[in-house]
Amino acid sequence: MAARAEWIVTGGEEKGGIVVSLGKAPGSAQLPERLAPGSLIEQKDLAGTLLRYVLIAGTGPRRGWVNTEACVPVTNKLQRPRLSGTDFRQQHGRRSGVWHEQKEEREEKAKQEAKEKEVREKEDLAKQLQEQNVQVFDM
């Protein structure tokens, strides 16, 4: 049994993913959902720069045809690159495409910063009230 070829989607960050077609023929219908950057796909067929795939991990249509220019082959399963981080970007000379993980990290950081700001504001208010000899109770 031959080893299955795997690819990681690296393109389409600006548009929320890459276009997936139903067939390899020019003018084939395109699916409304895009294949998300960072998705891991298994190659089923290759015709020039068009790749028929089955989704292994990630977000998007379970199967279809995509352009290989927006993907990077996973060459060694034992050294499969992480789906995010600078190591993958440096190895392939382009961004990893895991925009949703980065977005979640930014949102989490923003939440943490908002909490810290709220705590600082409460502490400042309590300090001001204490300076005015107003007793402050924690409830």
VENWOFEN-V47517 format. One record per backbone hydrogen bond with DSSP energy under -0.5 kcal/mol. CO is the residue of the C=O (numbers start at 1). NH is the residue of the N-H. Records with the same first field share a line. If there is no record, write none. Layout:
# VENWOFEN-V47517
CO: NH, NH
This chain:
# VENWOFEN-V47517
5: 43
6: 74
7: 41
8: 72
9: 38
12: 15, 16, 17
13: 16
18: 35
20: 31
21: 65
25: 28
29: 22
34: 36
35: 18
36: 39
39: 9, 41
40: 56, 57
41: 7
42: 54
45: 52
47: 50
49: 68
50: 47
51: 53, 66
52: 44, 45
53: 64
54: 42
57: 40
59: 36
62: 55
64: 53
65: 21
66: 51
67: 70
68: 71
70: 10, 11
72: 8
73: 75
74: 6
76: 79
77: 80
85: 89
86: 90
87: 91
88: 92
89: 93, 94
97: 99
98: 102
99: 103
100: 104
101: 105
102: 106
103: 107
104: 108
105: 109
106: 110
107: 111
108: 112
109: 113
110: 114
111: 115
112: 116
113: 117
114: 118
115: 119
116: 120
117: 121
118: 122
119: 123
120: 124
121: 125
122: 126
123: 127
124: 128
125: 129
126: 130
127: 131
128: 132
129: 134
130: 133
133: 135
